[in-house]
Amino acid sequence: MHKKIKGRVWRFGANVDTDQIIPAEYLITADPKELAKHAFEKVKPEFAEQVKAGDIIVADENFGCGSSREHAPRALMGAGISVVIAKSFARIFFRNSINIGLPLIEASVDAEEGDELEVDFSQGIIKNLTKNREYTFKPLPEFLLNLLESGGLVEYTKRELEKAQAQ
């Protein structure tokens, strides 16, 4: 995971639930690329075709509420979303995202659809390059950065076990 990323904003409001992120009828697969084809299909039909690798979601409170399925963060990763920034996250969505390697940041950011942001994970700084504004958040701890860089909890654990066995 890059400790600093730039991307274009997709803006959402409060209480975006997992059914909005990936409608239930597409839960027949866990393939992130297949799920991405239907991300936000019912609330932002243009999302799946227009999203680009590195784009950023900015939302208000309670992003990822609803069911506890891992398909929602998988769909976002498959779509190329590099980070989700929201005022708050549903607890299970937060854990699922971190476990599979999707970075989340709790912060309040003034950003509109299409703005360009730069996020520095280790310094805890978000810059809205379009509006020339800067916001801060608690920097991600080194452990969490390593976990995300590894691709999530399972891959991190495998890597750590391999290191331990090599010693």
Buried (B, 14 or more C-beta within 10 A) or exposed (E): BEBEBBBBBBBBEEBBBBBBBBBEEBBEEEEBEBBBBBBBBEBBEEBBEEBEEBBBBBBBBBBBBBBEBBBBBBBBBBBBBBBBBBBBBBEBBBBBBBBBBBBBBBBBBEBEEEBBBBBBBEEBBBBBEBBEBEBEBEBBEEEBBBBBBBBBBEBBEEBEEEEEEEE
